[in-house]
Amino acid sequence: MYNKSKSSNQEKIQAALDRIDNAVENINTDADWLAFLSFSSKFYNYSARNTLLIYAQNPQASYVKGFKAWNQLGRYVKKGAKGLAILAPCIKKVEEFTEPENKAEYQDAEAEKVTKKVVTGFKLTYVFDIADTDGSDEQLPVLVKGLTGNTGQDMRLGLDTPRCSTGYIKSRLTDKNELKAVADTVQKVTSAILSNLASAGIAAFVDLKDE
């Protein structure tokens, strides 16, 4: 039974990895890449692989959390909502003994014991987009409240909405120093996204890793 369960988990993980590869292959044109980079700007706290995995399942997703995490924010997942699979690390605590520099002068019993967390593998877990939840907005981050559709205001995250367009920024920021600060921030975010993609070993970005 254990081996069967383990085999099933490995198959699901492999299916997820295949889905990531397919997502990369389907991003071909400049418009495709702009759409994906805009999407990635909303998921800066997720790995490149999981961002691609979420994108492949729901390119309209904007803010995701697990079932219990939504409950803690005063929201609940709507009945029948389909979860988005992501890869979560399996972490195990292990004890190690650090040897002193001058080992010859000490006994083994004097070695210092250190507890470390080690990633032993991955498993599939599921998150839900905010569009598939309902409930209170009170505990949501300010920039996320508009995503629920309860405010009537366009406050979506990312770079693809009128509130985040170049024209909108220019109309609000007339000081050149402020515009430069915004441009620098966008550049840093884009650089971080590309760096994560390169570090993830995605073929199209591997050459960027050492730049």
N, C-alpha and C positions, 0 to 999 in steps of 0.2 A: 504493500500500500504506500509506504514511504517513497520507494523508488518510482512508483507510478506518479505520485504527486510531484516529485522532484523533476521528473521528465516533462510533465505537463507545464510546470513553471518555466523550464528551459525553453520549451516550444513557444510559450507566450512571449518570452523575452526576445527570442530570435525573430518572431513575427514583428515585434516592436522595432527591432533594429532594421529589419527589411523595410518597414514602413518609413523609417528615417531616410534610408538610402533612396527610396522611391521619391520622397519629398524633395531631396536635393536634385535628383534627376529631372524633376518637373519644374524646377526653377531655372528657366533658360534665358528669357529676355530681360532687358533692362527694367521693364515694367514689373516683371516677376520679382526681381531682386529688390526693387524699391518697395514693393508691397510687403515682402518678407522682412526687410530691415525696419519698416514702419511697425510691423507686427512685433518684431523682436524688442523694439523700444519699450513695449509694455511688459516684457517679461525679462527684464535685466537681472532679476534675482534667480533665474532658472538657468540651468546649464544649456549649452548650445544644442545638445542632443534632445533634451526635453522640450526646448522651445520649438524645434523642428517637429517633434512628435505631436505637440499640441496643435501646431499649425496644420499638420497633415490631417488631423481629425476635425478641427474646427477653425478655419482661418478667420472667422468672425469673433473668436474668443477675445476677451479684453482683460479679465481679472479672474483668476481661478484660485480655489482653495479646496481642501478636503472636506468631507461631509461634517466631521466634528468641528473643524475650524470654522465653518460657516455658522454652526450652532452657537459657538462661543461668541460670534459677532452679532448674535440676535437674529440670524436669518436661517431659513431651512431650505433644503433642496426640494424642488417641486416633484410631485409624484410622476414617475415615468421618465424623469430626466436621465439622459445617458452620460455616464462619467467619461472623462478623458484619461486614457491610460498614460502614465509617466513611469520612468524608471527611478526607483528609490533604493539607496544603498542599504545593504544589510550590515549593521555595525555590531562588532563583538568586542567586549572588554578583555584585554589580555594583560597579564602581569609579567613584567620584565625586570631583570636585575642589572643595574648599571655597575660595571666594575670600576674600581678606583684607578687613577692613572698609574700609581705605583703598586701594582697588584701584588708584588712579592712581599710587601710589608703588611698585607692585610689577610684576614681569613675570609672565606666565602660568606660566612654569616654576617659579615660587616657590609656586604654589598647593599646598595640602596634599591629598594623595590619601587618600581614605577608602574602605574596603571595607564595603559594606552587604549585608545579606541582604534580598531582596525576594520577596514572595509573588507568583508569576506565574500561579497557578491552583490547581486542586485535582484530586486523583485519588482513586480508590477503593482502599482497602487493607482488610485483614481482620484481625480480632482473634478470639480464642477465649475463651469463658467457662471459669472454673476447673473447672466441672463436667465439661467435655469434655477434661480433662487428667488425667494420672496421673504418679506419680513421687514424689520426695522433697519433704517439707514444710520441710526445714531452713532453706532460704533465703527462705521466705515471711515477710512481715510477721506479727507476732504475732496481730493481729486477723483475719488472713485464713486462718490455719491451720485453723480450724474449718470453713471453707467446703469443704474437700476431702472431708469426710466420714470422715477417717482418725482423728480424735480422739475422736469420740463426744460431743463437747460442742457446745452451741449457741452459736457465737460469730460468727454472721452479722453483716455490717455492715448499717447502716440503722436505721430507727426502728420496724420492724414485727415485732420478735421479743420474746419475754418478757424477755430480758436488757436490752432497751432500752425497755421499757414504763415508763410513769409509776409504776406500782405497784412495779416492781422498783427503780427509782431511789430512790423514797421509802423503801423498806425498807433500802436500803444507805446512804443519805445522810440523817442525822438533823439535821445542822447546817444551819441556814437559809442561811448564807452559801454553803455548798457547793451547796445546791439552787438558789440564785440564780445561781451560776456556771454550773451546767448549763443553766438556763433561758436565760441570756444567750448561751451557746454555740449552743443550738438556734436562737435568734432570729437570730443572725448568719449561721448556715449557711443558714437559710431565706431571709433577705434576699439573700444572695449568689446563691442559685439563681434567685430571682425577677429579680434584676438581670441575670444572664446571659441569661435568657429574653427580657427586654425589649431588651437590647442586640443580641440575635440578630434582632430585627425581627419576632418572632412576634406576630401581630396581637393576640391576647388579652392581651398584656403590654406593648405599646408605650406605653400611657398611664403605666406605672410608671417609665419610663426616667428622667424628670427629677425624680422624687420623692426 
